[in-house]
Structure formats: C-alpha cells, structure tokens
Amino acid sequence: MAPTAVTNQIRRLRFDRDEMTQADLAGHIGVTRQTVNAIEAGKYSPSLEVAFRIAQTFGVSLEEVFQYEPDRTRK
C-alpha cells in the first residue's frame, strides 16, 4: 500500500490550542470523534467543507492544516 499523499497537522494544532480533544474539535466541525481520529491518522480524507471548517476552527489557512505531496511514482 502506497503512503497517503495528504498529511495534516491537526494533532499539533489541537495541542497548540490548549490541548483541545478530538471530541472538542468534532463538536466544532459537526462530525464524530471517530471521524476526527481517522482524519488525523491519515486514514480518511475529509470533504472540502469539513477541511475548511477545521482550518476555520484553528484560525489558520487550509494549507497550514493539510499538505499534499503527489505520488510521483504514478503515471
């Protein structure tokens, strides 16, 4: 299995925000804690709307939350 091309800084952003829990973030963005956990772990890519909600919650740009590195081995 190839590594995911999308990474994120959600864990760091949560801890920088007075150690916000996954449940707290989930409540702010309207998803379950399990969804936040899956996004944070890179097992699930959020919808664009949820990605923007996460960035807005932390008061940062989308690029500060999510990074995309294309898989250069694909043609």
Helices and strands as residue ranges (DSSP letters): E 6-8, H 10-16, H 22-29, H 33-40, H 48-58, H 62-65, E 66-68
